[in-house]
Amino acid sequence: MSELELRRLTKRFDNGTVAVDNLDIHIADGELVVLVGPSGCGKSTSLRMVAGLEEVTDGEIAIDGQVVNKLTPRERDIAMVFQTYALYPHMTVEQNMGYPLRIAKVAAAEKAKRVRAAAEILDITNLLDRHPRQLSGGQRQRVAMGRAIVREPRVFLMDEPLSNLDAKLRVQMRGEISRLQYELGTTMMYVTHDQVEAMTIGDRVAVMRDGVLQQLAAPHTLYASPANAFVAGFIGSPPMNLCRARLEQGDGSGPVVGFGSNSFAIDQSSIERYPRVPERVGQEVVLGTRPEAFFIPEADVPDGQRIRARVDLVEFLGAEALVYLQTDAEPIRSETLLDNVREEGDDGAGAQQNMIFVARIDPRAAPKRGDLVDIAYETDALHFFDPETGGALR
């Protein structure tokens, strides 16, 4: 296997649009890195540049230290799995999987050996004599992956390979991809718009927005320590609740954060994670709360750890319930954070004041729609961001 490096990679189209801007990513030998982000963020364009299907405007792509910008896709020794499978309908599964080796003029015995080995890994040996029209979507995707595996390339690229599958099959296939990558020890770059898929598959995840890398980290780090409000609002299902808030000095030993008519006392552990919070006392911030850190208290909890809100909606999902809570806090949309900054002199009177907090709780304790409830929060799990830049207050 091989190392893959993207060094200040940039793609600028003829009309001036910058699709990818100074992208720096190092993928270690045998590592699986996922590029994730909303449509138009530049993730697929980055993958296509690595594959040699898109010309690089600036920067370098290196495999094992060798700059490959000027090499053709074949010369780069990269295998790519597409969203659309791209199987030849007139060929059997065995012929489809062996086609790259046929083009490379690999001996028939070696070709048959590699196809059989890949089929065994993917558990499709019983399908080798079938044609694509006789296969399910998941089986076709396995064949597409098998066609890439037989080449034994230096790097695997996957461009949203599961997006055409139904929800249940996507869950199954992402587990198989993760297992396959681990068994082969393959260096892999994987693109998806599904953050759940990214978090479950990737050794590390690169979150992109408007062509710019926002954060590259292990899934747990992205979730627990987002670099900015965009990452915080993108990672997590449901995503983090983000609202405009104000830091004030509390009556006790530490600061409190007020949002609408509610407030939380800030736990010391939250201050340790966001050490710039004390210096922002008396100023506005963006407050982030994770849905799973809310809970229905079995006993009284301090005022600084709970809010009072009207239940707008309850969604029962079996093992959990999502409770939507009406508050008078001012919401923040992470993807358009700068657009939500109030103009100087605006007292906020005309601002939207209908923040809906989402809480994930035990369905046995779930309130009913329309109830006025007290709901508590684990205040050691508060997150704080700059309202102008969106950056975490670290």
BELURFEN-V58999 format. One record per backbone hydrogen bond with DSSP energy under -0.5 kcal/mol. NH is the residue of the N-H (numbers start at 0). CO is the residue of the C=O. Records with the same first field share a line. If there is no record, write none. Layout:
NH->CO  CO
This chain:
1->153
3->26
4->61
5->24
6->4  59
7->5
8->22
9->57
10->19
12->16
15->12
18->10  16
19->10
20->210
21->19
22->8
23->21
24->5  22
26->3  24
27->25
29->1
30->27
32->30  187
33->203
34->189
35->33  205
36->191
40->37
45->41
46->42
47->43
48->44
49->45
50->46
51->47
52->47
53->47
56->9
57->9
59->6
61->4
62->65
63->2  61
65->62
66->64
67->60
70->67
75->71
76->73
77->72
78->154
80->156
81->79
84->81
85->83
88->86
90->87
92->129
93->127
95->91
96->92
97->93
98->94  95
101->97
102->98
103->99
104->101
105->100
110->106
111->107
112->108
113->109
114->110
115->111
116->112
117->113
118->114
119->115
120->116
121->117
122->118  119
123->118
124->118
126->123
127->124
129->126
131->90
133->130
134->131
139->135
140->136
141->137
142->138
143->139
144->140
145->141
146->142
147->143
148->144
149->145
150->147
151->148
152->147
153->76
154->76
155->186
156->78
157->188
158->80
159->157  190
162->159
164->161
169->165
170->166
171->167
172->168
173->169
174->170
175->171
176->172
177->173
178->174
179->175
180->176
181->177
182->178
183->179
184->180
185->180
187->30  185
188->155
189->32
190->157
191->34
194->192
197->193
198->194
199->195
200->196
201->197
202->31
203->31
204->216
205->33
206->204  214
207->35  205
208->211
210->40
211->208
213->206
214->206
216->204
221->217
222->218
223->219
224->220
228->389
231->227
232->228
233->229
234->230
239->231  234
240->288
242->286
243->329
244->284
245->257
246->282
247->255
249->247  253
255->247
256->263
257->245  255
258->261
261->258
263->256
264->303
265->254
266->264  378
269->266
270->266
271->267
272->268
273->269
275->392
276->273
279->276
280->277
281->246
282->279
284->244
285->384
286->242  284
287->382
288->240
289->380
292->289
293->290
294->375
296->294
304->301
305->302
306->374
308->372
309->325
310->370
311->309  323
312->323
314->321
315->313
316->314  319
318->316
320->360
321->314
322->320  358
323->312  321
324->322  356
325->309
326->354
329->243
330->328
331->241
333->331
335->332
336->333
338->335
339->335  336
340->337
345->342
346->344
350->347
354->328
356->324  354
358->322  356
359->290
360->320  358
364->361
365->362
369->310
370->367
372->308  370
374->306  372
375->294
376->304
377->292
378->376
380->377
381->378
382->287
384->285
385->390
389->385
391->226
392->383
393->391
